[in-house]
Amino acid sequence: MHTLELNLKHSPLPLMVQKETLEAAQADYQKVLEALKGGNTVVLELTCDQVTDKHLSLLVSEIAAVQLYEKSGTTSASGRPPGFFSLVGEEAQ
């Protein structure tokens, strides 16, 4: 399963869609890139192969980043790949 993850401006949570094949995932990735580069598309629509009733419609101007990755055995229990995290200690009083 291939995951296309979209990070939005002013939102800490990413939007994700899964695709069965690498070709389908790359096609959607290219669709997002073309929308970002072209500026003609205002609303981008994506669908998910894993959850067939899942449809995303988002404003292209709100996309901050996009990444494509394959779900593998190295992912965590949540299905997300390992990434950055922050540990905040308690302040000394």
N, CA, C and O atoms as a CHARMM CRD file, in Angstrom:
* protein
*
  372
    1    1 MET  N      0.85700  -1.16900   0.00000 PROA 1      0.00000
    2    1 MET  CA     0.00000   0.00000   0.00000 PROA 1      0.00000
    3    1 MET  C      0.90200   1.23200   0.00000 PROA 1      0.00000
    4    1 MET  O      1.88200   1.29500   0.74300 PROA 1      0.00000
    5    2 HSD  N      0.56800   2.19500  -0.82900 PROA 2      0.00000
    6    2 HSD  CA     1.33400   3.42900  -0.95500 PROA 2      0.00000
    7    2 HSD  C      0.50500   4.58200  -0.39000 PROA 2      0.00000
    8    2 HSD  O     -0.69300   4.68500  -0.65600 PROA 2      0.00000
    9    3 THR  N      1.14300   5.43400   0.38000 PROA 3      0.00000
   10    3 THR  CA     0.44700   6.53400   1.05000 PROA 3      0.00000
   11    3 THR  C      0.91700   7.86800   0.50700 PROA 3      0.00000
   12    3 THR  O      2.11500   8.12400   0.38300 PROA 3      0.00000
   13    4 LEU  N     -0.04600   8.71100   0.18800 PROA 4      0.00000
   14    4 LEU  CA     0.21200  10.09400  -0.21200 PROA 4      0.00000
   15    4 LEU  C     -0.22900  10.95400   0.96300 PROA 4      0.00000
   16    4 LEU  O     -1.40300  10.96300   1.33300 PROA 4      0.00000
   17    5 GLU  N      0.72100  11.67300   1.54200 PROA 5      0.00000
   18    5 GLU  CA     0.44600  12.48000   2.73200 PROA 5      0.00000
   19    5 GLU  C      0.56900  13.95900   2.38900 PROA 5      0.00000
   20    5 GLU  O      1.58400  14.39900   1.85100 PROA 5      0.00000
   21    6 LEU  N     -0.46700  14.71500   2.70300 PROA 6      0.00000
   22    6 LEU  CA    -0.50100  16.15300   2.44600 PROA 6      0.00000
   23    6 LEU  C     -0.50000  16.90200   3.76800 PROA 6      0.00000
   24    6 LEU  O     -1.33900  16.65900   4.63600 PROA 6      0.00000
   25    7 ASN  N      0.44500  17.80700   3.91000 PROA 7      0.00000
   26    7 ASN  CA     0.49400  18.67200   5.08600 PROA 7      0.00000
   27    7 ASN  C     -0.04200  20.03500   4.69500 PROA 7      0.00000
   28    7 ASN  O      0.34800  20.60300   3.67500 PROA 7      0.00000
   29    8 LEU  N     -0.93800  20.54900   5.51600 PROA 8      0.00000
   30    8 LEU  CA    -1.57200  21.82800   5.23200 PROA 8      0.00000
   31    8 LEU  C     -1.00600  22.93200   6.11000 PROA 8      0.00000
   32    8 LEU  O     -0.54300  22.68400   7.22300 PROA 8      0.00000
   33    9 LYS  N     -1.05000  24.14700   5.59500 PROA 9      0.00000
   34    9 LYS  CA    -0.63400  25.31200   6.36900 PROA 9      0.00000
   35    9 LYS  C     -1.56100  25.45700   7.57300 PROA 9      0.00000
   36    9 LYS  O     -2.76400  25.21800   7.46400 PROA 9      0.00000
   37   10 HSD  N     -1.01500  25.83900   8.69700 PROA 10     0.00000
   38   10 HSD  CA    -1.78700  26.11100   9.92000 PROA 10     0.00000
   39   10 HSD  C     -2.54100  24.89800  10.44400 PROA 10     0.00000
   40   10 HSD  O     -3.51700  25.04800  11.17900 PROA 10     0.00000
   41   11 SER  N     -2.09900  23.68700  10.07200 PROA 11     0.00000
   42   11 SER  CA    -2.74900  22.47400  10.57100 PROA 11     0.00000
   43   11 SER  C     -1.68000  21.46100  10.96300 PROA 11     0.00000
   44   11 SER  O     -0.83600  21.11400  10.13700 PROA 11     0.00000
   45   12 PRO  N     -1.69600  20.98200  12.19600 PROA 12     0.00000
   46   12 PRO  CA    -0.67800  20.02800  12.62900 PROA 12     0.00000
   47   12 PRO  C     -0.92000  18.60500  12.13100 PROA 12     0.00000
   48   12 PRO  O     -0.00700  17.77900  12.14500 PROA 12     0.00000
   49   13 LEU  N     -2.13800  18.31700  11.69300 PROA 13     0.00000
   50   13 LEU  CA    -2.47300  16.96200  11.27300 PROA 13     0.00000
   51   13 LEU  C     -2.43600  16.83200   9.74800 PROA 13     0.00000
   52   13 LEU  O     -3.02500  17.65300   9.04600 PROA 13     0.00000
   53   14 PRO  N     -1.75400  15.81500   9.23400 PROA 14     0.00000
   54   14 PRO  CA    -1.71300  15.61900   7.78500 PROA 14     0.00000
   55   14 PRO  C     -2.97400  14.91200   7.28100 PROA 14     0.00000
   56   14 PRO  O     -3.67400  14.24200   8.04000 PROA 14     0.00000
   57   15 LEU  N     -3.24200  15.07400   5.99700 PROA 15     0.00000
   58   15 LEU  CA    -4.30900  14.33500   5.33500 PROA 15     0.00000
   59   15 LEU  C     -3.63100  13.24200   4.52100 PROA 15     0.00000
   60   15 LEU  O     -2.62600  13.49400   3.85500 PROA 15     0.00000
   61   16 MET  N     -4.17800  12.02200   4.57000 PROA 16     0.00000
   62   16 MET  CA    -3.54900  10.90500   3.87000 PROA 16     0.00000
   63   16 MET  C     -4.56200  10.13700   3.03900 PROA 16     0.00000
   64   16 MET  O     -5.71400   9.95700   3.43600 PROA 16     0.00000
   65   17 VAL  N     -4.10700   9.68700   1.87400 PROA 17     0.00000
   66   17 VAL  CA    -4.86800   8.75400   1.05200 PROA 17     0.00000
   67   17 VAL  C     -3.94400   7.60400   0.68900 PROA 17     0.00000
   68   17 VAL  O     -2.75000   7.80600   0.46900 PROA 17     0.00000
   69   18 GLN  N     -4.49200   6.40400   0.62700 PROA 18     0.00000
   70   18 GLN  CA    -3.71400   5.22800   0.28000 PROA 18     0.00000
   71   18 GLN  C     -4.08400   4.75900  -1.12100 PROA 18     0.00000
   72   18 GLN  O     -5.24200   4.83000  -1.53300 PROA 18     0.00000
   73   19 LYS  N     -3.07700   4.27800  -1.84200 PROA 19     0.00000
   74   19 LYS  CA    -3.26800   3.75900  -3.19300 PROA 19     0.00000
   75   19 LYS  C     -2.70200   2.34800  -3.26200 PROA 19     0.00000
   76   19 LYS  O     -1.66400   2.05700  -2.66800 PROA 19     0.00000
   77   20 GLU  N     -3.38600   1.48200  -3.98600 PROA 20     0.00000
   78   20 GLU  CA    -2.96900   0.08700  -4.12600 PROA 20     0.00000
   79   20 GLU  C     -1.65300  -0.03700  -4.88200 PROA 20     0.00000
   80   20 GLU  O     -0.77600  -0.79700  -4.47200 PROA 20     0.00000
   81   21 THR  N     -1.50100   0.69900  -5.98100 PROA 21     0.00000
   82   21 THR  CA    -0.32100   0.55200  -6.83200 PROA 21     0.00000
   83   21 THR  C      0.56100   1.79100  -6.77300 PROA 21     0.00000
   84   21 THR  O      0.10900   2.89500  -6.47200 PROA 21     0.00000
   85   22 LEU  N      1.82500   1.56800  -7.06900 PROA 22     0.00000
   86   22 LEU  CA     2.77500   2.67300  -7.10500 PROA 22     0.00000
   87   22 LEU  C      2.40600   3.65200  -8.22100 PROA 22     0.00000
   88   22 LEU  O      2.55600   4.86300  -8.06000 PROA 22     0.00000
   89   23 GLU  N      1.92900   3.13600  -9.33800 PROA 23     0.00000
   90   23 GLU  CA     1.55600   3.99800 -10.46700 PROA 23     0.00000
   91   23 GLU  C      0.42100   4.94400 -10.10400 PROA 23     0.00000
   92   23 GLU  O      0.45400   6.12100 -10.46400 PROA 23     0.00000
   93   24 ALA  N     -0.58100   4.44000  -9.39600 PROA 24     0.00000
   94   24 ALA  CA    -1.70600   5.28000  -8.97700 PROA 24     0.00000
   95   24 ALA  C     -1.25500   6.33600  -7.97400 PROA 24     0.00000
   96   24 ALA  O     -1.69800   7.48300  -8.02600 PROA 24     0.00000
   97   25 ALA  N     -0.36800   5.93900  -7.05800 PROA 25     0.00000
   98   25 ALA  CA     0.14400   6.88400  -6.06600 PROA 25     0.00000
   99   25 ALA  C      0.98400   7.97000  -6.73600 PROA 25     0.00000
  100   25 ALA  O      0.86700   9.14800  -6.39800 PROA 25     0.00000
  101   26 GLN  N      1.82900   7.57200  -7.68600 PROA 26     0.00000
  102   26 GLN  CA     2.65100   8.54700  -8.39300 PROA 26     0.00000
  103   26 GLN  C      1.79800   9.47300  -9.25500 PROA 26     0.00000
  104   26 GLN  O      2.12700  10.64900  -9.41100 PROA 26     0.00000
  105   27 ALA  N      0.70800   8.95700  -9.81600 PROA 27     0.00000
  106   27 ALA  CA    -0.19100   9.79800 -10.61300 PROA 27     0.00000
  107   27 ALA  C     -0.82900  10.87900  -9.74900 PROA 27     0.00000
  108   27 ALA  O     -0.92000  12.03500 -10.16100 PROA 27     0.00000
  109   28 ASP  N     -1.27100  10.50300  -8.54900 PROA 28     0.00000
  110   28 ASP  CA    -1.85100  11.50100  -7.64500 PROA 28     0.00000
  111   28 ASP  C     -0.79400  12.48100  -7.15200 PROA 28     0.00000
  112   28 ASP  O     -1.07800  13.66900  -6.99800 PROA 28     0.00000
  113   29 TYR  N      0.41900  12.00100  -6.90300 PROA 29     0.00000
  114   29 TYR  CA     1.52000  12.87200  -6.49600 PROA 29     0.00000
  115   29 TYR  C      1.79000  13.91100  -7.58100 PROA 29     0.00000
  116   29 TYR  O      1.94600  15.09600  -7.28500 PROA 29     0.00000
  117   30 GLN  N      1.84300  13.46700  -8.83400 PROA 30     0.00000
  118   30 GLN  CA     2.06100  14.38700  -9.95400 PROA 30     0.00000
  119   30 GLN  C      0.90100  15.37400 -10.09600 PROA 30     0.00000
  120   30 GLN  O      1.10400  16.53800 -10.44200 PROA 30     0.00000
  121   31 LYS  N     -0.30400  14.89900  -9.82700 PROA 31     0.00000
  122   31 LYS  CA    -1.49200  15.76200  -9.88200 PROA 31     0.00000
  123   31 LYS  C     -1.36600  16.90400  -8.86900 PROA 31     0.00000
  124   31 LYS  O     -1.69800  18.05100  -9.17000 PROA 31     0.00000
  125   32 VAL  N     -0.88600  16.58000  -7.67400 PROA 32     0.00000
  126   32 VAL  CA    -0.69500  17.59900  -6.63900 PROA 32     0.00000
  127   32 VAL  C      0.40900  18.57400  -7.05700 PROA 32     0.00000
  128   32 VAL  O      0.25400  19.78900  -6.93500 PROA 32     0.00000
  129   33 LEU  N      1.52400  18.02700  -7.55100 PROA 33     0.00000
  130   33 LEU  CA     2.62600  18.89800  -7.97800 PROA 33     0.00000
  131   33 LEU  C      2.21200  19.83600  -9.10000 PROA 33     0.00000
  132   33 LEU  O      2.54400  21.02100  -9.06900 PROA 33     0.00000
  133   34 GLU  N      1.49400  19.32100 -10.08700 PROA 34     0.00000
  134   34 GLU  CA     1.04000  20.16200 -11.20300 PROA 34     0.00000
  135   34 GLU  C      0.09000  21.24700 -10.71500 PROA 34     0.00000
  136   34 GLU  O      0.14300  22.38000 -11.19300 PROA 34     0.00000
  137   35 ALA  N     -0.77000  20.91000  -9.77300 PROA 35     0.00000
  138   35 ALA  CA    -1.68900  21.91000  -9.22100 PROA 35     0.00000
  139   35 ALA  C     -0.91400  22.99500  -8.48200 PROA 35     0.00000
  140   35 ALA  O     -1.26100  24.17300  -8.56900 PROA 35     0.00000
  141   36 LEU  N      0.13800  22.60500  -7.75200 PROA 36     0.00000
  142   36 LEU  CA     0.95000  23.58700  -7.03300 PROA 36     0.00000
  143   36 LEU  C      1.73800  24.46900  -7.98700 PROA 36     0.00000
  144   36 LEU  O      1.84700  25.67600  -7.77000 PROA 36     0.00000
  145   37 LYS  N      2.28500  23.88100  -9.03500 PROA 37     0.00000
  146   37 LYS  CA     3.09600  24.63700  -9.99100 PROA 37     0.00000
  147   37 LYS  C      2.24800  25.51100 -10.90000 PROA 37     0.00000
  148   37 LYS  O      2.60300  26.65700 -11.17700 PROA 37     0.00000
  149   38 GLY  N      1.12700  24.96900 -11.36300 PROA 38     0.00000
  150   38 GLY  CA     0.31400  25.66800 -12.34900 PROA 38     0.00000
  151   38 GLY  C     -0.47400  26.83600 -11.80100 PROA 38     0.00000
  152   38 GLY  O     -0.56100  27.88400 -12.44100 PROA 38     0.00000
  153   39 GLY  N     -1.04400  26.66700 -10.63400 PROA 39     0.00000
  154   39 GLY  CA    -1.83100  27.74300 -10.06300 PROA 39     0.00000
  155   39 GLY  C     -3.23200  27.85500 -10.64700 PROA 39     0.00000
  156   39 GLY  O     -4.03800  28.63900 -10.14500 PROA 39     0.00000
  157   40 ASN  N     -3.54800  27.09500 -11.69200 PROA 40     0.00000
  158   40 ASN  CA    -4.88400  27.16400 -12.29800 PROA 40     0.00000
  159   40 ASN  C     -5.92100  26.42200 -11.45900 PROA 40     0.00000
  160   40 ASN  O     -7.06900  26.85300 -11.35000 PROA 40     0.00000
  161   41 THR  N     -5.50600  25.31300 -10.87300 PROA 41     0.00000
  162   41 THR  CA    -6.42400  24.52100 -10.07900 PROA 41     0.00000
  163   41 THR  C     -6.58800  25.15800  -8.71100 PROA 41     0.00000
  164   41 THR  O     -5.60300  25.41700  -8.01900 PROA 41     0.00000
  165   42 VAL  N     -7.82200  25.40900  -8.32200 PROA 42     0.00000
  166   42 VAL  CA    -8.09400  26.00800  -7.02300 PROA 42     0.00000
  167   42 VAL  C     -8.40100  24.91000  -6.00400 PROA 42     0.00000
  168   42 VAL  O     -7.91300  24.94800  -4.87500 PROA 42     0.00000
  169   43 VAL  N     -9.20600  23.94100  -6.40900 PROA 43     0.00000
  170   43 VAL  CA    -9.59400  22.84000  -5.53400 PROA 43     0.00000
  171   43 VAL  C     -9.05100  21.54400  -6.11300 PROA 43     0.00000
  172   43 VAL  O     -9.20800  21.27400  -7.30400 PROA 43     0.00000
  173   44 LEU  N     -8.41600  20.74900  -5.27400 PROA 44     0.00000
  174   44 LEU  CA    -7.86300  19.46800  -5.68100 PROA 44     0.00000
  175   44 LEU  C     -8.69400  18.37400  -5.03300 PROA 44     0.00000
  176   44 LEU  O     -8.99600  18.44400  -3.84200 PROA 44     0.00000
  177   45 GLU  N     -9.06400  17.36300  -5.81300 PROA 45     0.00000
  178   45 GLU  CA    -9.86000  16.26000  -5.29700 PROA 45     0.00000
  179   45 GLU  C     -9.06900  14.96900  -5.40100 PROA 45     0.00000
  180   45 GLU  O     -8.50600  14.66200  -6.45100 PROA 45     0.00000
  181   46 LEU  N     -9.02500  14.21000  -4.30600 PROA 46     0.00000
  182   46 LEU  CA    -8.32500  12.93400  -4.25300 PROA 46     0.00000
  183   46 LEU  C     -9.23400  11.88500  -3.63000 PROA 46     0.00000
  184   46 LEU  O    -10.11500  12.21000  -2.83400 PROA 46     0.00000
  185   47 THR  N     -9.01700  10.63000  -3.99300 PROA 47     0.00000
  186   47 THR  CA    -9.76900   9.52400  -3.41200 PROA 47     0.00000
  187   47 THR  C     -8.79200   8.51300  -2.82700 PROA 47     0.00000
  188   47 THR  O     -7.60800   8.50500  -3.16400 PROA 47     0.00000
  189   48 CYS  N     -9.30400   7.66800  -1.95200 PROA 48     0.00000
  190   48 CYS  CA    -8.50400   6.67000  -1.26000 PROA 48     0.00000
  191   48 CYS  C     -8.92300   5.27500  -1.71000 PROA 48     0.00000
  192   48 CYS  O    -10.11500   4.98400  -1.81400 PROA 48     0.00000
  193   49 ASP  N     -7.93800   4.40900  -1.97800 PROA 49     0.00000
  194   49 ASP  CA    -8.24500   3.03000  -2.37500 PROA 49     0.00000
  195   49 ASP  C     -8.54600   2.14400  -1.17400 PROA 49     0.00000
  196   49 ASP  O     -9.32800   1.20000  -1.28700 PROA 49     0.00000
  197   50 GLN  N     -7.93600   2.43100  -0.02400 PROA 50     0.00000
  198   50 GLN  CA    -8.15100   1.59200   1.15100 PROA 50     0.00000
  199   50 GLN  C     -9.52800   1.82900   1.76800 PROA 50     0.00000
  200   50 GLN  O    -10.23000   0.87700   2.10900 PROA 50     0.00000
  201   51 VAL  N     -9.91200   3.08900   1.91100 PROA 51     0.00000
  202   51 VAL  CA   -11.24200   3.44800   2.42400 PROA 51     0.00000
  203   51 VAL  C    -11.99000   4.02800   1.23000 PROA 51     0.00000
  204   51 VAL  O    -11.83600   5.20600   0.90700 PROA 51     0.00000
  205   52 THR  N    -12.79700   3.20300   0.58000 PROA 52     0.00000
  206   52 THR  CA   -13.37700   3.58300  -0.70900 PROA 52     0.00000
  207   52 THR  C    -14.31500   4.77900  -0.64300 PROA 52     0.00000
  208   52 THR  O    -14.51100   5.45600  -1.65200 PROA 52     0.00000
  209   53 ASP  N    -14.89400   5.05400   0.50900 PROA 53     0.00000
  210   53 ASP  CA   -15.79700   6.20400   0.63800 PROA 53     0.00000
  211   53 ASP  C    -15.06600   7.48300   1.02400 PROA 53     0.00000
  212   53 ASP  O    -15.70600   8.51700   1.21800 PROA 53     0.00000
  213   54 LYS  N    -13.74800   7.43700   1.14000 PROA 54     0.00000
  214   54 LYS  CA   -12.96300   8.60600   1.55800 PROA 54     0.00000
  215   54 LYS  C    -12.61700   9.45000   0.33200 PROA 54     0.00000
  216   54 LYS  O    -11.98800   8.97200  -0.61200 PROA 54     0.00000
  217   55 HSD  N    -13.04300  10.71800   0.36800 PROA 55     0.00000
  218   55 HSD  CA   -12.75600  11.68400  -0.68600 PROA 55     0.00000
  219   55 HSD  C    -12.21100  12.94700  -0.02500 PROA 55     0.00000
  220   55 HSD  O    -12.75300  13.41700   0.97500 PROA 55     0.00000
  221   56 LEU  N    -11.13600  13.49200  -0.59100 PROA 56     0.00000
  222   56 LEU  CA   -10.56600  14.73700  -0.08500 PROA 56     0.00000
  223   56 LEU  C    -10.72700  15.82400  -1.12400 PROA 56     0.00000
  224   56 LEU  O    -10.44300  15.61200  -2.30300 PROA 56     0.00000
  225   57 SER  N    -11.17200  16.96500  -0.70100 PROA 57     0.00000
  226   57 SER  CA   -11.20500  18.16500  -1.53000 PROA 57     0.00000
  227   57 SER  C    -10.54600  19.26000  -0.71600 PROA 57     0.00000
  228   57 SER  O    -10.98000  19.57100   0.39300 PROA 57     0.00000
  229   58 LEU  N     -9.48200  19.85000  -1.28000 PROA 58     0.00000
  230   58 LEU  CA    -8.76200  20.86200  -0.53000 PROA 58     0.00000
  231   58 LEU  C     -8.28900  21.97500  -1.44200 PROA 58     0.00000
  232   58 LEU  O     -8.09300  21.78700  -2.64300 PROA 58     0.00000
  233   59 LEU  N     -8.11300  23.13700  -0.84200 PROA 59     0.00000
  234   59 LEU  CA    -7.61000  24.28400  -1.57700 PROA 59     0.00000
  235   59 LEU  C     -6.11100  24.10600  -1.81400 PROA 59     0.00000
  236   59 LEU  O     -5.35700  23.85600  -0.87400 PROA 59     0.00000
  237   60 VAL  N     -5.68800  24.23300  -3.04800 PROA 60     0.00000
  238   60 VAL  CA    -4.28000  24.05800  -3.40300 PROA 60     0.00000
  239   60 VAL  C     -3.41400  25.07900  -2.68400 PROA 60     0.00000
  240   60 VAL  O     -2.28300  24.77500  -2.30300 PROA 60     0.00000
  241   61 SER  N     -3.92500  26.27100  -2.49700 PROA 61     0.00000
  242   61 SER  CA    -3.14300  27.32500  -1.83400 PROA 61     0.00000
  243   61 SER  C     -2.83600  26.99800  -0.37600 PROA 61     0.00000
  244   61 SER  O     -1.97200  27.64200   0.21800 PROA 61     0.00000
  245   62 GLU  N     -3.51700  26.01900   0.21900 PROA 62     0.00000
  246   62 GLU  CA    -3.29800  25.65300   1.61600 PROA 62     0.00000
  247   62 GLU  C     -2.33200  24.49100   1.79100 PROA 62     0.00000
  248   62 GLU  O     -2.02500  24.12100   2.92400 PROA 62     0.00000
  249   63 ILE  N     -1.84300  23.90300   0.69900 PROA 63     0.00000
  250   63 ILE  CA    -0.91500  22.78100   0.79100 PROA 63     0.00000
  251   63 ILE  C      0.48100  23.31300   1.10900 PROA 63     0.00000
  252   63 ILE  O      1.00700  24.17000   0.39900 PROA 63     0.00000
  253   64 ALA  N      1.07300  22.79300   2.18300 PROA 64     0.00000
  254   64 ALA  CA     2.42100  23.19100   2.56900 PROA 64     0.00000
  255   64 ALA  C      3.45600  22.18000   2.08100 PROA 64     0.00000
  256   64 ALA  O      4.55800  22.56800   1.69200 PROA 64     0.00000
  257   65 ALA  N      3.11700  20.88500   2.09700 PROA 65     0.00000
  258   65 ALA  CA     4.05900  19.84100   1.68900 PROA 65     0.00000
  259   65 ALA  C      3.28800  18.59200   1.28200 PROA 65     0.00000
  260   65 ALA  O      2.15200  18.37300   1.70200 PROA 65     0.00000
  261   66 VAL  N      3.93800  17.78400   0.45600 PROA 66     0.00000
  262   66 VAL  CA     3.36200  16.50800   0.03800 PROA 66     0.00000
  263   66 VAL  C      4.48500  15.47900   0.02200 PROA 66     0.00000
  264   66 VAL  O      5.60700  15.77400  -0.39000 PROA 66     0.00000
  265   67 GLN  N      4.17000  14.26700   0.47600 PROA 67     0.00000
  266   67 GLN  CA     5.15100  13.19600   0.40000 PROA 67     0.00000
  267   67 GLN  C      4.47000  11.89300   0.03000 PROA 67     0.00000
  268   67 GLN  O      3.29400  11.67700   0.32500 PROA 67     0.00000
  269   68 LEU  N      5.23000  11.03600  -0.61800 PROA 68     0.00000
  270   68 LEU  CA     4.75300   9.73500  -1.07300 PROA 68     0.00000
  271   68 LEU  C      5.66000   8.68500  -0.46500 PROA 68     0.00000
  272   68 LEU  O      6.88100   8.77700  -0.59100 PROA 68     0.00000
  273   69 TYR  N      5.08400   7.68100   0.19600 PROA 69     0.00000
  274   69 TYR  CA     5.88700   6.61300   0.75200 PROA 69     0.00000
  275   69 TYR  C      5.10900   5.31300   0.71800 PROA 69     0.00000
  276   69 TYR  O      3.88300   5.29500   0.60900 PROA 69     0.00000
  277   70 GLU  N      5.86600   4.21600   0.81500 PROA 70     0.00000
  278   70 GLU  CA     5.26200   2.88600   0.81000 PROA 70     0.00000
  279   70 GLU  C      5.15400   2.39700   2.23600 PROA 70     0.00000
  280   70 GLU  O      6.09700   2.51000   3.01900 PROA 70     0.00000
  281   71 LYS  N      3.99900   1.85500   2.56600 PROA 71     0.00000
  282   71 LYS  CA     3.80400   1.30200   3.89400 PROA 71     0.00000
  283   71 LYS  C      4.61600   0.01600   3.96800 PROA 71     0.00000
  284   71 LYS  O      4.41400  -0.90100   3.17200 PROA 71     0.00000
  285   72 SER  N      5.53700  -0.04800   4.92900 PROA 72     0.00000
  286   72 SER  CA     6.40200  -1.21100   5.04700 PROA 72     0.00000
  287   72 SER  C      6.38700  -1.73300   6.47500 PROA 72     0.00000
  288   72 SER  O      5.63900  -1.24300   7.32100 PROA 72     0.00000
  289   73 GLY  N      7.21000  -2.72000   6.72700 PROA 73     0.00000
  290   73 GLY  CA     7.28200  -3.30700   8.05900 PROA 73     0.00000
  291   73 GLY  C      7.91600  -2.39400   9.08200 PROA 73     0.00000
  292   73 GLY  O      7.85400  -2.68300  10.27700 PROA 73     0.00000
  293   74 THR  N      8.52600  -1.30000   8.65400 PROA 74     0.00000
  294   74 THR  CA     9.17600  -0.39100   9.59600 PROA 74     0.00000
  295   74 THR  C      8.24000   0.66800  10.14100 PROA 74     0.00000
  296   74 THR  O      8.65800   1.51600  10.92900 PROA 74     0.00000
  297   75 THR  N      6.98200   0.63400   9.73600 PROA 75     0.00000
  298   75 THR  CA     6.04800   1.63300  10.24700 PROA 75     0.00000
  299   75 THR  C      5.62900   1.28600  11.66200 PROA 75     0.00000
  300   75 THR  O      5.76000   0.14000  12.09300 PROA 75     0.00000
  301   76 SER  N      5.13700   2.25300  12.36800 PROA 76     0.00000
  302   76 SER  CA     4.69600   2.05100  13.74600 PROA 76     0.00000
  303   76 SER  C      3.31800   1.40600  13.75900 PROA 76     0.00000
  304   76 SER  O      2.73800   1.13900  12.70700 PROA 76     0.00000
  305   77 ALA  N      2.80600   1.16100  14.94100 PROA 77     0.00000
  306   77 ALA  CA     1.48800   0.54300  15.09000 PROA 77     0.00000
  307   77 ALA  C      0.38700   1.41800  14.50600 PROA 77     0.00000
  308   77 ALA  O     -0.66700   0.90900  14.12400 PROA 77     0.00000
  309   78 SER  N      0.61400   2.72600  14.43100 PROA 78     0.00000
  310   78 SER  CA    -0.40500   3.63000  13.89000 PROA 78     0.00000
  311   78 SER  C     -0.42200   3.61400  12.36800 PROA 78     0.00000
  312   78 SER  O     -1.31300   4.20200  11.75600 PROA 78     0.00000
  313   79 GLY  N      0.57100   2.93600  11.73400 PROA 79     0.00000
  314   79 GLY  CA     0.62000   2.90000  10.28700 PROA 79     0.00000
  315   79 GLY  C      1.41900   4.03000   9.68300 PROA 79     0.00000
  316   79 GLY  O      1.53900   4.12000   8.46200 PROA 79     0.00000
  317   80 ARG  N      1.97000   4.89700  10.52000 PROA 80     0.00000
  318   80 ARG  CA     2.75700   6.03500  10.02900 PROA 80     0.00000
  319   80 ARG  C      4.23500   5.70200  10.14500 PROA 80     0.00000
  320   80 ARG  O      4.64400   5.01900  11.08400 PROA 80     0.00000
  321   81 PRO  N      5.03300   6.17100   9.21100 PROA 81     0.00000
  322   81 PRO  CA     6.46000   5.91100   9.29100 PROA 81     0.00000
  323   81 PRO  C      7.10500   6.70800  10.42300 PROA 81     0.00000
  324   81 PRO  O      6.57100   7.73100  10.85100 PROA 81     0.00000
  325   82 PRO  N      8.25600   6.23600  10.90600 PROA 82     0.00000
  326   82 PRO  CA     8.91700   7.01300  11.95000 PROA 82     0.00000
  327   82 PRO  C      9.28200   8.39700  11.43200 PROA 82     0.00000
  328   82 PRO  O      9.68200   8.54500  10.27800 PROA 82     0.00000
  329   83 GLY  N      9.14900   9.39300  12.26800 PROA 83     0.00000
  330   83 GLY  CA     9.42400  10.76400  11.83700 PROA 83     0.00000
  331   83 GLY  C     10.01900  11.57100  12.96400 PROA 83     0.00000
  332   83 GLY  O     10.62200  11.01700  13.88300 PROA 83     0.00000
  333   84 PHE  N      9.85400  12.86400  12.89900 PROA 84     0.00000
  334   84 PHE  CA    10.38200  13.75500  13.91200 PROA 84     0.00000
  335   84 PHE  C      9.45400  13.80000  15.11300 PROA 84     0.00000
  336   84 PHE  O      8.23800  13.66700  14.98200 PROA 84     0.00000
  337   85 PHE  N     10.03600  13.98600  16.26400 PROA 85     0.00000
  338   85 PHE  CA     9.23500  14.14800  17.46500 PROA 85     0.00000
  339   85 PHE  C      9.95500  15.10800  18.39300 PROA 85     0.00000
  340   85 PHE  O     11.12600  15.43000  18.19100 PROA 85     0.00000
  341   86 SER  N      9.25700  15.55100  19.39000 PROA 86     0.00000
  342   86 SER  CA     9.82200  16.52000  20.31900 PROA 86     0.00000
  343   86 SER  C      9.53400  16.07000  21.73300 PROA 86     0.00000
  344   86 SER  O      8.41200  15.67400  22.04700 PROA 86     0.00000
  345   87 LEU  N     10.54400  16.12900  22.58900 PROA 87     0.00000
  346   87 LEU  CA    10.35500  15.85700  23.99700 PROA 87     0.00000
  347   87 LEU  C     10.52200  17.16000  24.75400 PROA 87     0.00000
  348   87 LEU  O     11.53500  17.84500  24.61100 PROA 87     0.00000
  349   88 VAL  N      9.53900  17.49700  25.55000 PROA 88     0.00000
  350   88 VAL  CA     9.59000  18.73400  26.31600 PROA 88     0.00000
  351   88 VAL  C      9.63900  18.35500  27.78100 PROA 88     0.00000
  352   88 VAL  O      8.75000  17.67400  28.29300 PROA 88     0.00000
  353   89 GLY  N     10.69000  18.80500  28.44800 PROA 89     0.00000
  354   89 GLY  CA    10.83800  18.51000  29.86900 PROA 89     0.00000
  355   89 GLY  C     10.08900  19.50300  30.71900 PROA 89     0.00000
  356   89 GLY  O      9.70000  20.57500  30.25500 PROA 89     0.00000
  357   90 GLU  N      9.89100  19.13900  31.95900 PROA 90     0.00000
  358   90 GLU  CA     9.23700  20.04500  32.90100 PROA 90     0.00000
  359   90 GLU  C     10.21500  21.15800  33.27100 PROA 90     0.00000
  360   90 GLU  O     11.42500  20.94500  33.33300 PROA 90     0.00000
  361   91 GLU  N      9.67700  22.32700  33.51000 PROA 91     0.00000
  362   91 GLU  CA    10.51600  23.46300  33.91200 PROA 91     0.00000
  363   91 GLU  C     10.88200  23.31500  35.38300 PROA 91     0.00000
  364   91 GLU  O     10.06000  22.91300  36.20700 PROA 91     0.00000
  365   92 ALA  N     12.12900  23.64700  35.69500 PROA 92     0.00000
  366   92 ALA  CA    12.57700  23.61700  37.08600 PROA 92     0.00000
  367   92 ALA  C     11.97200  24.79900  37.82700 PROA 92     0.00000
  368   92 ALA  O     11.89700  25.90500  37.29100 PROA 92     0.00000
  369   93 GLN  N     11.54900  24.56700  39.03900 PROA 93     0.00000
  370   93 GLN  CA    10.94000  25.64600  39.81200 PROA 93     0.00000
  371   93 GLN  C     11.82900  26.13600  40.89300 PROA 93     0.00000
  372   93 GLN  O     11.45700  27.04600  41.63300 PROA 93     0.00000
